[in-house]
Amino acid sequence: MQTIVTKVNISEDHKLIIQLPANIPVGEYEVVLVLNNPSPQHKVHPSIAEAHTVSDNRVQFLKARYHYE
């Protein structure tokens, strides 16, 4: 079992799309989704938000790869 913590956006049509790290094998999984109360939203340029998401995902990937908690 792996835990991946990241921030996501839920679109107006209530869809959630996430990019998983490359080390997650292809296959069927049971997923548990926990939604914390949304924090106040600040307007951020989309390119900055994307860079932040990519950075967060990379940190989680490296923590998992090197077994760092």
Stockholm file with secondary structure:
# STOCKHOLM 1.0

chainA/1-69         MQTIVTKVNISEDHKLIIQLPANIPVGEYEVVLVLNNPSPQHKVHPSIAEAHTVSDNRVQFLKARYHYE
#=GR chainA/1-69 SS CCCCCCCCCCCTTCCCCCCCCTTSCSSCCCCCCCCCCCCCCCCCCHHHHHHHHHHHHHHHHHHHHTTCC
#=GC SS_cons        CCCCCCCCCCCTTCCCCCCCCTTSCSSCCCCCCCCCCCCCCCCCCHHHHHHHHHHHHHHHHHHHHTTCC
//
